[in-house]
Amino acid sequence: MKKIGIGLMVLVAVCLTGAMVADLLIRQPKAPVRENTATRTTESPEKTELPKKSLPGDPTPQVVKDIQEADHITPQSGLMEKNGHPVLYEVFEETVPPPRPGADHRPVPESGDGLYEIALIIDDIGYDQKMAMALYALEPDISFSVLPWSPHGRAIAGILREKGALIMLHLPMEPVQYPDVNPGPGALLTSMSPDMLIAQLEKNIDEVPGASGVNNHMGSRLTAEAGQMYQVFTILKKRNLFFVDSMTAPKSQCRAAARLLQIPFSERDVFLDNIQEQAYITGQFAQLKKIARKHGSAIGIGHPYPATLKTLKAELSKIKGEFKIVPASRMVMIPG
């Protein structure tokens, strides 16, 4: 019996050992899974470390991706915030310009030279001084709209103003996608009280000294709010500034506010560079010329893209003798 007991103990020991070895062999293939997970985390730390919701001026990679896929929003090529994220701007997607509301839409050109007039406004100035200077060198009567609180906005505006260029304030306003899309520092929001909104507007104007006029950056939500646009235009009246509506909202209240407060005013006809391709921008410029031929003048808005500069360099050389580029201030009048 003693031998039988010893044998049973040896058999149990062998079985336990075999079970442990089998368990180790079964678990072994799972190790690469843990390594792969670690590798993915190392390669893309932003996806696990950053919060899902964007902070003001600091959108997460997912928000940037959503913005790129959303209507009205496009990342600017080559223009980056200090945090490395692309600068964003909003446009109202359309190929047909807004209808002219009446014969008093634009002033009649007074030059008497028989040339059609085109105003080119370049938005989002304040990030790339070299590009701004290249655009000025190409055409000194381009109007430059400067983002307040941008890294180089004050410096660029000062240089261009000394050269005689027309400077505008590119006023950040709340878009319909807010807060997922943030218009940036100094934005005017629908949630602001009248005192808060006016105080922020005054600061933004002071941040771009020498500005002659204003146009909106984003603003598809705020420009549709009549009461707050009346508040904005009260300050523009006080500061003797004109306003060009970028037309990011189909039901903008800007014209009504300008009429009520007697502010020199006009509206954008064509966005030139919704798509950053020379063929597309050339087509948009052709549309701008068509409108100018029909009405005597037209306003185009572009951005400091390499493709925009390249296209304007090619197109502006072709229009001499039929069109001329004029400052945006020539396009404004008090609505009747």
C-alpha positions in Angstrom: 0.0 0.0 0.0 2.9 2.3 0.8 4.2 1.9 -2.7 0.8 2.5 -4.2 0.5 5.8 -2.2 3.9 7.0 -3.4 3.0 6.2 -6.9 -0.3 8.1 -6.7 1.6 11.1 -5.3 4.1 11.0 -8.1 1.2 10.8 -10.6 -0.6 13.8 -9.1 2.7 15.8 -9.2 3.2 14.9 -12.9 -0.3 15.9 -13.7 0.0 19.3 -11.9 3.3 20.0 -13.6 1.8 19.2 -17.0 -1.2 21.4 -16.3 1.1 24.3 -15.4 3.1 23.9 -18.5 0.0 23.7 -20.6 -1.4 26.8 -19.0 1.8 28.7 -19.8 1.8 27.5 -23.4 -1.9 28.6 -23.8 -1.3 32.1 -22.4 1.9 32.7 -24.4 0.2 33.9 -27.6 -1.5 36.8 -25.8 1.7 38.6 -25.1 2.0 40.3 -28.5 -1.5 41.7 -28.1 -0.3 43.7 -25.1 2.8 44.9 -27.0 0.8 46.0 -30.0 -1.5 48.0 -27.7 1.4 49.7 -26.2 2.9 50.5 -29.6 -0.3 52.1 -30.7 -0.5 54.3 -27.6 3.1 55.4 -28.1 2.5 56.3 -31.8 -0.7 58.2 -31.2 -0.5 59.7 -27.6 -2.8 62.6 -28.5 -5.8 60.2 -29.0 -5.5 58.9 -25.4 -4.2 61.9 -23.5 -6.2 64.8 -24.9 -9.8 65.4 -23.8 -12.6 64.7 -26.2 -13.9 68.3 -26.1 -11.8 71.1 -27.5 -10.5 73.8 -25.3 -10.7 77.4 -26.7 -8.2 77.8 -29.4 -6.9 74.2 -28.9 -9.0 71.7 -30.8 -8.2 68.0 -30.4 -7.2 65.9 -33.4 -10.7 64.4 -33.6 -12.3 67.9 -33.6 -9.9 69.0 -36.3 -10.9 65.9 -38.3 -14.6 66.6 -37.8 -14.1 70.2 -38.8 -12.3 69.2 -42.0 -15.3 67.0 -42.9 -18.0 69.6 -41.9 -19.8 72.0 -44.2 -18.5 75.6 -44.1 -15.1 74.7 -42.4 -11.8 74.4 -44.1 -8.3 74.2 -42.5 -5.9 76.8 -43.9 -2.9 75.4 -45.7 0.4 76.4 -44.1 -1.1 78.6 -41.4 -0.7 77.1 -37.9 -1.6 78.2 -34.4 1.2 78.2 -31.8 -0.1 74.9 -30.5 0.5 73.3 -34.0 -3.1 73.0 -35.0 -4.3 74.5 -38.3 -6.0 77.9 -38.4 -9.6 77.5 -39.4 -12.0 79.7 -41.3 -15.6 79.5 -42.1 -17.3 80.1 -45.5 -20.9 79.8 -46.6 -20.6 77.2 -49.3 -22.2 78.4 -52.5 -21.2 78.8 -56.2 -23.8 81.4 -57.0 -23.3 84.8 -55.3 -26.0 86.4 -53.2 -28.6 88.4 -55.2 -28.2 92.1 -55.3 -30.9 93.7 -53.1 -31.3 96.8 -55.2 -29.8 99.6 -57.3 -28.2 101.2 -54.2 -26.1 98.1 -53.5 -22.9 99.7 -54.5 -21.8 103.2 -55.2 -21.4 104.2 -58.9 -17.7 104.4 -59.8 -16.6 108.0 -59.9 -13.3 107.5 -61.7 -14.8 108.0 -65.1 -12.2 105.7 -66.7 -14.8 103.2 -67.7 -13.1 100.3 -65.9 -15.0 97.7 -63.9 -13.9 97.7 -60.2 -13.0 94.7 -58.2 -12.2 94.7 -54.5 -10.1 91.8 -53.2 -10.1 91.3 -49.4 -7.6 88.8 -48.0 -8.8 87.5 -44.7 -6.9 85.9 -41.8 -3.8 88.1 -41.9 -1.6 87.8 -38.9 0.2 84.4 -39.2 2.3 84.7 -42.3 4.1 88.0 -42.9 6.0 86.8 -46.0 2.7 85.9 -47.7 1.1 89.2 -46.8 4.0 91.1 -48.2 4.0 89.0 -51.4 0.3 89.8 -51.9 0.9 93.5 -51.3 3.8 93.4 -53.8 1.5 91.8 -56.3 -1.3 94.4 -55.9 -1.0 97.3 -53.4 -4.8 98.0 -53.6 -5.6 94.6 -52.0 -7.4 95.1 -48.7 -5.9 93.1 -45.8 -8.2 91.9 -43.0 -6.3 91.2 -39.8 -7.3 88.7 -37.1 -7.1 90.3 -33.7 -4.7 88.6 -31.2 -3.0 86.7 -34.0 0.8 86.2 -33.5 1.9 88.8 -36.0 -1.2 90.7 -36.7 -0.2 94.0 -35.2 3.3 93.9 -36.8 1.9 93.0 -40.3 -0.8 95.6 -40.1 1.7 98.3 -39.1 4.0 97.5 -42.0 1.1 97.4 -44.6 -0.5 100.5 -43.2 2.8 102.4 -43.6 2.9 101.2 -47.2 -0.5 102.7 -47.8 -2.6 99.4 -47.8 -6.1 99.4 -46.5 -6.4 97.5 -43.2 -9.5 95.9 -41.9 -10.4 94.1 -38.7 -11.3 90.4 -39.3 -13.8 90.2 -36.5 -14.2 86.7 -34.9 -17.9 85.8 -34.4 -19.7 82.7 -33.3 -20.5 80.1 -36.0 -23.3 77.6 -35.8 -20.8 74.9 -35.1 -19.6 76.5 -31.8 -18.2 75.3 -29.5 -16.9 72.4 -31.6 -15.6 75.1 -34.0 -13.9 77.9 -32.1 -13.5 81.3 -33.9 -10.5 82.0 -31.8 -9.4 84.7 -29.4 -11.7 87.7 -29.1 -14.7 86.0 -30.5 -18.1 87.6 -30.1 -20.6 85.1 -28.8 -24.4 85.0 -28.6 -24.2 84.1 -24.9 -22.5 87.4 -24.1 -24.4 90.2 -22.3 -24.5 93.5 -24.2 -21.7 94.9 -21.9 -19.5 91.9 -22.4 -20.0 91.9 -26.2 -19.3 95.6 -26.5 -16.2 95.4 -24.3 -14.8 92.6 -26.3 -15.5 94.4 -29.6 -13.7 97.5 -28.4 -10.7 95.4 -27.4 -10.6 93.8 -30.8 -10.7 97.1 -32.6 -7.9 98.5 -30.5 -5.9 95.4 -31.2 -5.8 96.3 -35.0 -4.9 100.0 -34.9 -5.5 101.9 -38.1 -8.2 99.6 -39.4 -10.7 101.5 -41.7 -13.3 98.8 -41.7 -14.5 95.4 -40.5 -15.6 92.1 -41.9 -16.6 89.0 -40.0 -14.6 85.9 -39.4 -17.0 82.9 -39.2 -20.1 84.3 -37.6 -22.9 82.2 -39.2 -24.8 82.2 -35.9 -24.0 85.7 -34.6 -24.7 87.6 -37.8 -28.2 86.1 -37.9 -29.0 87.7 -34.5 -30.5 91.1 -35.2 -30.2 92.5 -31.6 -26.5 91.7 -31.2 -25.7 93.0 -34.7 -27.3 96.3 -33.7 -25.0 96.4 -30.7 -22.0 95.7 -32.9 -22.9 98.3 -35.4 -23.4 100.9 -32.7 -19.7 100.6 -31.9 -18.7 100.6 -35.5 -20.7 103.9 -35.9 -18.9 105.3 -32.9 -15.5 104.3 -34.3 -16.3 105.5 -37.9 -15.7 102.0 -39.4 -17.4 100.5 -42.4 -18.5 96.9 -42.6 -18.3 94.2 -45.3 -20.5 91.2 -44.6 -18.6 88.1 -45.5 -22.0 86.4 -46.0 -21.5 83.2 -43.9 -25.1 83.2 -42.9 -28.0 83.0 -45.5 -30.2 85.1 -43.2 -27.6 87.7 -42.1 -29.0 90.7 -40.3 -26.0 92.9 -41.1 -27.6 94.9 -43.9 -30.6 95.8 -41.7 -28.3 96.8 -38.9 -26.2 99.0 -41.2 -29.4 100.6 -42.6 -30.7 101.4 -39.1 -27.4 102.8 -37.8 -26.4 104.4 -41.1 -23.1 102.5 -41.4 -21.2 102.3 -44.8 -21.8 98.7 -45.8 -21.4 96.1 -48.5 -21.4 92.4 -49.0 -19.1 89.8 -50.4 -19.9 88.5 -53.9 -17.5 85.5 -54.3 -15.3 83.4 -52.1 -12.3 82.7 -54.2 -10.6 79.8 -52.5 -13.0 77.4 -50.8 -10.9 74.8 -52.6 -7.1 75.4 -52.6 -6.6 74.5 -56.2 -5.5 77.0 -59.0 -8.1 75.7 -61.4 -10.9 76.2 -58.9 -9.7 79.7 -57.9 -9.4 80.7 -61.5 -13.0 79.7 -62.1 -14.1 81.8 -59.0 -12.1 84.8 -60.3 -13.9 84.4 -63.6 -17.2 84.5 -61.7 -16.1 87.7 -59.9 -15.3 89.4 -63.3 -18.7 88.3 -64.6 -20.4 90.0 -61.6 -18.3 93.1 -62.0 -19.2 93.4 -65.7 -22.9 93.1 -64.9 -23.0 95.5 -61.9 -19.9 97.7 -62.4 -18.2 96.3 -59.3 -17.7 93.1 -57.3 -16.1 92.0 -54.0 -14.0 88.8 -53.7 -12.7 87.3 -50.5 -9.6 85.1 -50.4 -7.1 83.8 -47.9 -3.3 83.8 -47.7 -2.8 80.5 -49.5 0.0 79.8 -51.9 -2.6 78.7 -54.5 -4.4 82.0 -54.1 -1.2 84.0 -54.6 -0.2 82.0 -57.6 -3.7 82.4 -59.2 -3.9 86.1 -58.6 -0.5 86.6 -60.0 -1.6 84.9 -63.2 -5.1 86.5 -63.4 -4.3 90.1 -62.4 -1.9 90.5 -65.3 -4.8 89.7 -67.7 -7.4 92.2 -66.5 -5.6 95.5 -67.2 -7.6 97.7 -69.5 -11.0 96.3 -68.5 -10.9 95.9 -64.7 -9.0 97.6 -61.8 -8.4 96.5 -58.3 -9.6 99.0 -55.7 -9.7 99.2 -51.9 -12.8 97.7 -50.2 -13.7 101.2 -48.9 -14.7 102.2 -52.5 -17.4 99.5 -52.4 -19.3 100.6 -49.3 -22.3 102.9 -48.9 -25.1 103.5 -46.4 -27.9 101.2 -47.4 -31.1 102.9 -48.5 
